[in-house]
Amino acid sequence: MRSDVQDKIFDIIAREALRDPAELTTETTLDELGLDSLGLVEVIFAIEESFGVTVPFNANEPGKAEFDISSIGAITRAVEHLLAGTRPAQAVA
């Protein structure tokens, strides 16, 4: 069963990737969905707007970000940490 946070993230990513949310899993990567850097930025903006958070992500250096974008599950965990007031990098540990 998915949490409300996960449902919203699935909806955001599915909308940007022009997919049905039912096609997505927590292991799905943005690369698998064909999202390019502009799509990623749109996903980040939508997450920030939907959850009222600031995502610590630099599109110019995505590998150095504290926000794990390796999969939909990783994105969900990072957002949950932001909402809880902890650093997203702790979600990766």
C-alpha positions as CSV (number, residue, x, y, z in Angstrom):
1,M,0.0,0.0,0.0
2,R,1.4,3.4,-1.0
3,S,1.5,6.4,1.3
4,D,-0.1,9.7,0.3
5,V,3.4,11.1,-0.3
6,Q,4.3,8.2,-2.6
7,D,0.9,8.5,-4.5
8,K,1.6,12.2,-5.1
9,I,5.1,11.5,-6.3
10,F,3.9,8.8,-8.6
11,D,1.3,11.2,-10.0
12,I,3.9,13.9,-10.6
13,I,6.4,11.7,-12.3
14,A,3.7,9.9,-14.4
15,R,2.3,13.2,-15.6
16,E,5.7,14.5,-16.6
17,A,6.6,11.2,-18.3
18,L,3.2,10.9,-20.0
19,R,2.6,7.5,-18.3
20,D,-0.1,5.9,-16.2
21,P,0.9,5.9,-12.5
22,A,0.0,2.2,-12.4
23,E,3.0,1.5,-14.8
24,L,5.4,2.8,-12.2
25,T,7.2,1.0,-9.3
26,T,9.4,2.3,-6.6
27,E,12.4,0.8,-8.5
28,T,11.5,2.7,-11.7
29,T,14.2,5.2,-12.7
30,L,13.6,8.5,-14.4
31,D,16.0,7.4,-17.1
32,E,13.8,4.4,-17.8
33,L,10.9,6.8,-18.3
34,G,12.9,8.8,-20.7
35,L,12.9,12.0,-18.6
36,D,15.6,14.4,-19.7
37,S,17.1,17.1,-17.6
38,L,14.2,19.5,-18.3
39,G,11.8,16.8,-17.3
40,L,13.7,16.3,-14.1
41,V,13.6,20.0,-13.3
42,E,9.8,20.0,-13.9
43,V,9.5,17.0,-11.5
44,I,11.6,18.9,-8.9
45,F,9.5,22.1,-9.2
46,A,6.2,20.1,-9.0
47,I,7.5,18.3,-5.8
48,E,8.4,21.6,-4.3
49,E,5.0,23.1,-5.1
50,S,3.0,20.1,-4.1
51,F,4.7,19.5,-0.7
52,G,5.8,23.0,0.2
53,V,9.4,22.0,0.5
54,T,12.7,23.2,-1.1
55,V,14.5,20.4,-2.8
56,P,18.3,20.6,-2.3
57,F,19.1,19.8,-6.0
58,N,21.4,21.5,-8.4
59,A,20.5,20.6,-12.0
60,N,24.0,21.6,-13.1
61,E,25.6,18.9,-10.8
62,P,22.9,16.3,-10.1
63,G,25.5,13.8,-8.9
64,K,26.5,16.1,-6.0
65,A,23.0,16.7,-4.8
66,E,21.8,15.6,-1.3
67,F,18.5,14.6,-3.0
68,D,18.6,11.1,-4.3
69,I,17.0,10.8,-7.7
70,S,18.1,7.2,-8.5
71,S,14.6,5.8,-8.4
72,I,11.0,6.8,-7.6
73,G,11.4,5.0,-4.2
74,A,14.5,7.1,-3.5
75,I,12.7,10.3,-4.4
76,T,9.9,9.3,-2.1
77,R,12.2,8.6,0.8
78,A,14.0,11.9,0.2
79,V,10.7,13.9,0.2
80,E,9.6,12.1,3.4
81,H,12.8,13.2,5.1
82,L,12.3,16.8,3.9
83,L,8.8,16.7,5.3
84,A,10.1,15.3,8.6
85,G,12.7,18.0,8.8
86,T,15.7,15.8,8.3
87,R,18.3,15.9,5.6
88,P,17.4,14.0,2.4
89,A,20.9,12.5,2.3
90,Q,20.1,10.5,5.4
91,A,17.4,8.7,3.3
92,V,20.1,7.1,1.3
93,A,22.0,5.7,4.2
